[in-house]
Amino acid sequence: MGRTLRILLIVFLFTVVGVMSSLVVMNLVMRGEEVTVPDLVGKDVISALDMLSKRGLNLKIVGREYTDQFPKDVISSQEPEAQRAVRKGRDVRIMISLGSRQITVPNLIGESYRRAEIVLRQNSLALGRISRVYDRQIEKDLVVAQSPAPRRVSSGGTSVDVLVSLGTPPARYLTPDLIGIPVERVQAALSQYGIRVEVAGSEAYAGVAPGSIIRQQPPFGHLLSNGEMIRVFVSR
């Protein structure tokens, strides 16, 4: 009986060892050999395929994207990332660069700068600096010029600077010599040109009729624009 038990125990132990060995082998087979993922970013697809096949890995293209970082038809990103340890037979997913998005700059001349901003946004462009200038030919708030010029090809995200019209420049006049002239007469005459005359004060002044101008600011010969004002002192 004792000998039989020993035999059964030995058989049981061999069976357990055999099962454990099978499990270890199965685990190794299931797990597979690990390899390091190569760096594919910036490589062309043919080179990447060669690098992966040498390591027992597969290449899978998952999409294409516009990017300013890489030229067209090279790999722009990968998953898993480079230097990661993976099992042989695994797919490495890649994105292919389409290069920079090329956009034809629209013609904004003659558009309002508000409309210009909308048009640029619709074309993946941005409104840059806005400068202003008087222009007799183009109405106020319309675009006079732009940079880059219309129809020039640019990459997405480029900003376009515009020059916007302030409309017709205001009229400019030389300030006349008003000393000794009655203020009412001066106010009536200059109001026709959009220039206001304001009485800032009065002083006694010998030899000058009351209500006549004795000082003025700005002085005679100064350039005035439509809508500006002249301040005067009159005699009393």
C-alpha positions in Angstrom: 0.0 0.0 0.0 2.8 2.4 0.9 4.6 1.6 -2.4 1.4 2.3 -4.3 1.0 5.6 -2.7 4.5 6.6 -3.5 4.0 5.6 -7.1 0.8 7.6 -7.3 2.5 10.6 -5.7 5.4 10.5 -8.2 2.9 10.3 -11.1 0.9 13.2 -9.6 4.1 15.3 -9.3 5.1 14.6 -12.9 1.6 15.5 -14.0 1.7 18.8 -12.2 5.2 19.6 -13.6 4.0 18.8 -17.1 0.9 21.0 -16.7 3.0 23.9 -15.4 5.5 23.5 -18.2 2.7 23.5 -20.8 1.3 26.7 -19.2 4.7 28.4 -19.3 5.2 27.4 -22.9 1.7 28.5 -23.9 2.2 31.9 -22.1 5.4 32.5 -24.0 3.8 31.6 -27.3 0.7 33.8 -26.5 2.9 36.7 -25.4 5.2 36.5 -28.4 8.7 38.0 -28.8 8.9 41.7 -27.9 10.6 44.3 -30.2 11.2 48.0 -30.1 9.1 50.3 -32.3 11.4 52.3 -34.7 11.0 56.1 -35.2 9.0 56.5 -38.4 8.2 60.2 -38.2 9.6 62.1 -41.1 10.2 58.8 -43.1 8.5 57.9 -46.4 6.1 54.9 -46.4 8.4 52.6 -48.3 11.3 53.1 -45.8 8.9 52.7 -42.8 7.5 49.5 -44.2 11.0 48.1 -44.6 11.9 49.1 -41.0 8.8 47.5 -39.6 9.0 44.3 -41.6 12.5 43.6 -40.3 11.1 43.7 -36.7 8.1 41.6 -37.4 5.6 44.6 -37.2 2.8 45.7 -39.6 2.2 49.1 -41.1 -1.3 50.6 -41.0 -2.1 54.0 -42.6 -5.0 55.5 -40.6 -5.3 58.9 -42.3 -3.7 62.0 -43.9 -3.4 65.5 -42.4 -2.2 69.0 -43.4 0.8 70.1 -41.4 3.5 72.8 -41.7 6.0 70.6 -40.0 6.5 67.9 -42.6 6.6 67.8 -46.4 4.0 66.0 -48.4 3.9 62.2 -48.4 6.1 61.6 -45.3 4.9 60.2 -41.9 3.7 63.0 -39.6 2.8 60.8 -36.5 2.8 57.2 -35.3 1.1 55.1 -32.7 2.7 53.4 -30.7 5.4 56.0 -30.3 9.1 55.3 -31.1 11.2 53.1 -28.7 8.1 51.5 -27.1 8.4 47.7 -26.6 5.6 45.8 -28.3 4.9 42.2 -29.4 5.8 41.0 -32.9 2.9 41.1 -35.3 1.4 44.3 -33.9 0.2 47.1 -36.2 1.9 50.5 -36.1 -0.6 53.1 -37.1 0.7 56.2 -39.0 -0.6 59.5 -40.4 0.7 60.8 -43.7 1.4 64.5 -44.2 -0.4 66.4 -47.0 2.1 69.2 -46.5 1.0 72.8 -45.8 -2.5 73.7 -46.7 -2.2 76.0 -49.7 -4.8 78.8 -49.9 -5.3 81.5 -52.6 -5.6 84.9 -50.9 -9.0 86.4 -51.8 -9.4 89.9 -53.2 -10.5 92.2 -50.4 -10.1 95.6 -52.2 -13.4 97.5 -52.2 -14.8 95.3 -49.4 -15.6 96.8 -46.0 -13.0 95.7 -43.5 -15.7 93.9 -41.4 -16.7 91.9 -44.5 -13.0 91.3 -45.3 -12.5 89.7 -41.8 -15.4 87.3 -42.5 -14.0 86.4 -46.0 -10.6 85.7 -44.6 -11.9 83.5 -41.8 -13.9 81.5 -44.3 -10.6 80.8 -46.1 -8.7 79.8 -43.0 -6.9 83.1 -43.0 -6.8 85.9 -40.4 -7.1 89.7 -40.5 -3.8 91.2 -39.6 -2.9 94.9 -39.1 -5.4 97.6 -40.1 -3.9 100.8 -41.3 -6.0 103.8 -42.4 -5.5 106.5 -45.0 -7.5 109.2 -46.7 -8.6 108.4 -50.2 -10.7 110.5 -52.5 -11.7 107.5 -54.7 -12.7 104.9 -52.2 -15.5 105.3 -49.6 -14.8 105.4 -45.9 -14.2 102.0 -44.2 -13.5 100.1 -47.5 -10.3 98.3 -48.2 -7.8 100.3 -50.4 -4.9 97.8 -50.5 -3.9 94.4 -48.9 -0.8 92.4 -48.2 -0.3 89.6 -49.3 -1.7 90.6 -52.6 -4.9 89.0 -54.1 -4.5 85.5 -55.6 -1.2 84.9 -54.0 -0.9 81.4 -52.6 -0.3 81.2 -48.8 -0.5 78.5 -46.1 -3.4 78.3 -43.7 -3.2 80.6 -40.7 -1.6 83.4 -42.7 -2.7 86.9 -41.7 -3.6 89.5 -44.3 -2.8 93.2 -43.5 -5.3 95.8 -45.0 -5.2 99.5 -45.7 -8.7 101.0 -45.0 -10.0 104.3 -46.4 -10.9 107.2 -44.2 -12.8 108.7 -47.1 -12.3 112.1 -48.6 -9.7 114.1 -46.6 -11.0 117.1 -44.8 -10.6 120.5 -46.4 -7.6 122.5 -45.1 -7.6 126.3 -44.8 -5.1 129.0 -43.7 -6.4 130.8 -40.7 -7.2 134.4 -41.8 -6.1 137.5 -39.9 -9.2 138.3 -37.9 -7.9 141.2 -35.8 -10.1 144.3 -35.8 -13.1 142.5 -37.5 -16.5 142.3 -35.7 -16.8 138.7 -34.3 -20.4 138.3 -35.7 -19.2 138.9 -39.2 -16.3 136.4 -38.8 -18.6 133.7 -37.3 -21.0 134.0 -40.2 -18.3 133.9 -42.9 -16.3 131.0 -41.4 -19.3 128.8 -40.6 -19.7 128.3 -44.4 -16.5 126.3 -44.3 -17.4 124.3 -41.2 -15.1 126.4 -38.9 -16.5 127.5 -35.6 -15.5 130.8 -33.9 -15.8 130.8 -30.1 -15.5 134.0 -28.0 -13.2 133.0 -25.1 -13.4 136.4 -23.4 -13.6 140.2 -23.7 -11.3 143.1 -22.7 -11.3 146.8 -22.8 -9.2 147.9 -25.7 -8.7 151.5 -26.7 -9.3 152.5 -30.3 -11.2 149.2 -31.2 -15.0 149.1 -31.6 -16.8 146.9 -29.1 -17.3 143.3 -30.3 -14.2 143.4 -32.6 -11.6 140.7 -32.4 -8.4 141.8 -30.6 -6.7 138.3 -30.3 -7.1 134.9 -31.9 -5.9 131.4 -31.5 -4.6 129.7 -33.7 -2.8 132.7 -35.2 -2.9 134.0 -38.7 -1.4 131.5 -41.3 -2.1 128.3 -39.2 -3.7 125.4 -41.2 -7.2 124.5 -40.1 -9.4 121.5 -41.0 -13.1 121.4 -41.5 -14.8 121.2 -38.1 -12.0 122.8 -36.1 -12.5 125.9 -33.9 -10.9 129.3 -33.6 -10.9 131.0 -30.1 -11.0 134.8 -30.0 -11.0 137.6 -27.5 -13.1 140.7 -28.4 -13.1 144.3 -27.2 -15.8 145.7 -24.9 
